[in-house]
Amino acid sequence: MRSSKGRKATSSTMSLSSSWKVIIAVLALAAASEEAIAQMAPAQPYAGLQKREIKALSREQMTELAAGEGMGLALAAELNGYPGPRHVLDLANQLGLTDEQRTRIQQLFDKMKAEAVPIGQQLIAAERNLNRAFAERMITPEQLQAATAAIGVTRGKLRDTHLKYHLATVALLSPDQIHHYTELRGYTTVAHATDAPADSTTPTHDAMGGAGRQHMTESMDGE
């Protein structure tokens, strides 16, 4: 008959063995989880993009460019307190636009679209030409330089087009409307155009009053 000490020793050994088994199982599970996570990681982030018609542009980007949309090119204005005409018109009721403001801003939006659409189409064509040159293995350093320069110029023109209409739109809004716009759009920490220091060269609503506002809006009308 075993003594109580013998039974206790055997029990302790079994308990220790079970603990090690649990530890080993946990470590194995952790290793398997890490391997699974690693396999899920995007080791090939561009996989699938080779099916694009133009590799550098998604279908959504091509649609936006063809429609004259901003595609994020006007964020320097939008996120610094210079509303764009499209979104101001979308929020016309909340902003309390007057009939005159609606009319003038709608005119700005129409002119912006008229300018942006052909430039966007030019940018698509330029990207398509560059894509074709690589796809056909016909690209040379000289062709590459010319193609990328053309894309840069066209993209710059498109960005200027969108930004200048943000600049023209802010000249038609009151400081309260601009402030309310940034709130409605969720830009709660934006330094509004109307918050610029007195010695700043930023064209605020007040600084662009009178002749300044007239010059900005008339320059848009005369283009």
Secondary structure per residue as TSV (DSSP state, phi and psi in degrees):
chain	resnum	aa	ss	phi	psi
A	1	M	-	360.0	130.3
A	2	R	-	-68.7	148.1
A	3	S	-	-80.1	164.2
A	4	S	H	-63.7	-32.9
A	5	K	H	-66.5	-39.6
A	6	G	H	-64.9	-42.6
A	7	R	H	-63.8	-40.3
A	8	K	H	-64.1	-40.8
A	9	A	H	-64.4	-43.4
A	10	T	H	-63.8	-41.9
A	11	S	H	-63.3	-41.3
A	12	S	H	-64.9	-40.8
A	13	T	H	-63.6	-43.5
A	14	M	H	-64.3	-39.6
A	15	S	H	-64.3	-41.6
A	16	L	H	-65.3	-41.3
A	17	S	H	-63.2	-41.3
A	18	S	H	-64.1	-39.2
A	19	S	H	-62.8	-42.7
A	20	W	H	-64.9	-36.9
A	21	K	H	-63.4	-40.2
A	22	V	H	-65.2	-43.5
A	23	I	H	-62.2	-45.0
A	24	I	H	-62.7	-39.8
A	25	A	H	-65.9	-40.8
A	26	V	H	-64.1	-43.9
A	27	L	H	-63.6	-39.9
A	28	A	H	-64.9	-40.1
A	29	L	H	-64.7	-41.1
A	30	A	H	-63.7	-41.9
A	31	A	H	-63.9	-41.0
A	32	A	H	-65.1	-37.7
A	33	S	H	-65.4	-43.3
A	34	E	H	-61.9	-40.1
A	35	E	H	-66.2	-39.5
A	36	A	H	-65.1	-41.3
A	37	I	H	-64.0	-41.3
A	38	A	H	-62.9	-37.8
A	39	Q	H	-69.2	-29.2
A	40	M	H	-79.2	-19.7
A	41	A	S	-64.4	145.0
A	42	P	-	-74.1	78.3
A	43	A	S	-69.8	-19.2
A	44	Q	S	-127.2	74.3
A	45	P	T	-63.7	-21.2
A	46	Y	T	-98.4	0.6
A	47	A	T	-59.3	129.7
A	48	G	T	101.1	-28.1
A	49	L	G	-69.9	-17.5
A	50	Q	G	-65.7	-12.9
A	51	K	G	-85.1	-8.4
A	52	R	S	-64.1	147.8
A	53	E	S	-63.3	-47.2
A	54	I	S	-119.4	114.6
A	55	K	T	-59.2	-33.1
A	56	A	T	-83.2	-6.6
A	57	L	S	-129.0	132.9
A	58	S	-	-78.2	165.7
A	59	R	H	-60.8	-37.8
A	60	E	H	-65.2	-41.6
A	61	Q	H	-65.0	-39.8
A	62	M	H	-64.2	-39.6
A	63	T	H	-64.2	-43.0
A	64	E	H	-64.4	-44.2
A	65	L	H	-63.8	-42.5
A	66	A	H	-66.3	-26.3
A	67	A	T	-91.5	0.7
A	68	G	T	77.2	20.6
A	69	E	-	-82.3	162.6
A	70	G	-	-72.8	-28.9
A	71	M	T	52.4	34.0
A	72	G	T	79.9	3.6
A	73	L	T	-73.6	-15.6
A	74	A	T	-105.8	18.6
A	75	L	H	-63.6	-29.5
A	76	A	H	-59.7	-33.3
A	77	A	H	-86.3	-52.1
A	78	E	H	-54.1	-43.4
A	79	L	T	-90.6	6.2
A	80	N	T	-120.6	23.3
A	81	G	T	88.3	21.3
A	82	Y	-	-117.8	91.2
A	83	P	-	-61.7	151.4
A	84	G	-	-96.9	157.5
A	85	P	H	-62.4	-38.0
A	86	R	H	-61.2	-51.2
A	87	H	H	-72.6	-29.2
A	88	V	H	-64.6	-41.8
A	89	L	H	-65.6	-36.5
A	90	D	H	-62.6	-31.7
A	91	L	T	-105.9	22.3
A	92	A	H	-53.8	-44.9
A	93	N	H	-67.1	-45.4
A	94	Q	H	-64.0	-32.6
A	95	L	H	-84.6	-9.9
A	96	G	T	66.2	42.4
A	97	L	-	-64.3	140.6
A	98	T	-	-77.4	167.2
A	99	D	H	-60.3	-38.7
A	100	E	H	-65.8	-41.8
A	101	Q	H	-62.5	-44.5
A	102	R	H	-57.8	-45.3
A	103	T	H	-64.0	-46.6
A	104	R	H	-67.9	-40.4
A	105	I	H	-72.0	-34.3
A	106	Q	H	-63.7	-38.3
A	107	Q	H	-62.9	-41.9
A	108	L	H	-62.6	-43.6
A	109	F	H	-62.4	-43.9
A	110	D	H	-62.7	-40.7
A	111	K	H	-68.8	-38.6
A	112	M	H	-61.4	-44.8
A	113	K	H	-62.9	-42.9
A	114	A	H	-61.2	-34.0
A	115	E	H	-81.4	-41.9
A	116	A	H	-72.9	-35.5
A	117	V	H	-58.6	-53.4
A	118	P	H	-64.6	-33.3
A	119	I	H	-68.7	-40.9
A	120	G	H	-60.9	-39.7
A	121	Q	H	-67.4	-35.5
A	122	Q	H	-64.0	-38.9
A	123	L	H	-66.8	-40.4
A	124	I	H	-61.2	-45.4
A	125	A	H	-62.2	-40.2
A	126	A	H	-66.5	-40.9
A	127	E	H	-67.7	-35.4
A	128	R	H	-66.0	-40.1
A	129	N	H	-63.8	-42.3
A	130	L	H	-65.3	-42.9
A	131	N	H	-60.8	-42.9
A	132	R	H	-64.6	-40.2
A	133	A	H	-61.7	-39.3
A	134	F	H	-72.5	-43.0
A	135	A	H	-62.1	-35.2
A	136	E	T	-90.2	4.6
A	137	R	T	56.7	36.7
A	138	M	-	-112.1	4.7
A	139	I	-	-74.1	139.8
A	140	T	-	-124.2	162.0
A	141	P	H	-55.8	-37.5
A	142	E	H	-68.7	-42.7
A	143	Q	H	-64.1	-39.9
A	144	L	H	-61.8	-45.4
A	145	Q	H	-62.6	-42.8
A	146	A	H	-66.3	-41.6
A	147	A	H	-67.1	-46.4
A	148	T	H	-68.7	-32.8
A	149	A	H	-64.9	-42.0
A	150	A	H	-64.2	-41.1
A	151	I	H	-63.8	-42.4
A	152	G	H	-62.3	-44.0
A	153	V	H	-64.0	-44.8
A	154	T	H	-65.9	-43.0
A	155	R	H	-63.8	-38.6
A	156	G	H	-63.8	-40.2
A	157	K	H	-63.4	-41.2
A	158	L	H	-66.1	-40.9
A	159	R	H	-65.8	-42.9
A	160	D	H	-60.1	-40.8
A	161	T	H	-58.9	-48.3
A	162	H	H	-68.9	-42.4
A	163	L	H	-65.6	-39.1
A	164	K	H	-68.4	-26.8
A	165	Y	H	-80.3	-23.6
A	166	H	H	-66.0	-42.4
A	167	L	H	-62.9	-40.2
A	168	A	H	-71.2	-34.8
A	169	T	H	-66.4	-42.9
A	170	V	H	-63.4	-25.6
A	171	A	T	-70.8	-14.7
A	172	L	T	-101.0	-1.8
A	173	L	S	-109.1	153.4
A	174	S	-	-82.7	160.9
A	175	P	H	-56.3	-40.3
A	176	D	H	-63.9	-39.2
A	177	Q	H	-66.7	-40.0
A	178	I	H	-64.2	-43.3
A	179	H	H	-63.0	-44.0
A	180	H	H	-66.8	-35.9
A	181	Y	H	-59.2	-47.7
A	182	T	H	-63.7	-32.8
A	183	E	H	-68.7	-45.8
A	184	L	H	-63.1	-32.0
A	185	R	T	-86.8	-3.0
A	186	G	T	85.1	14.7
A	187	Y	-	-93.5	65.9
A	188	T	T	-69.5	-18.5
A	189	T	T	-108.4	14.9
A	190	V	-	-69.6	136.7
A	191	A	-	-82.7	100.2
A	192	H	-	-63.1	153.8
A	193	A	G	-57.4	-30.3
A	194	T	G	-82.9	-3.9
A	195	D	G	-96.4	4.9
A	196	A	-	-64.6	147.8
A	197	P	-	-59.1	157.5
A	198	A	T	-61.1	-30.8
A	199	D	T	-94.5	8.9
A	200	S	-	-75.0	152.4
A	201	T	-	-90.4	2.6
A	202	T	S	-64.1	128.0
A	203	P	-	-77.3	87.9
A	204	T	-	-77.3	173.8
A	205	H	T	-60.3	-44.3
A	206	D	T	-68.5	-42.6
A	207	A	T	-66.7	-24.1
A	208	M	T	-100.1	20.9
A	209	G	T	-70.1	166.2
A	210	G	T	57.3	-122.4
A	211	A	H	-61.6	-35.2
A	212	G	H	-63.8	-46.8
A	213	R	H	-64.2	-41.1
A	214	Q	H	-63.6	-41.2
A	215	H	H	-63.9	-43.8
A	216	M	H	-63.9	-49.0
A	217	T	H	-71.7	-35.0
A	218	E	H	-69.3	-32.7
A	219	S	H	-65.2	-34.1
A	220	M	H	-69.9	-40.4
A	221	D	H	-68.4	-28.2
A	222	G	T	-89.4	-2.4
A	223	E	-	-80.3	360.0
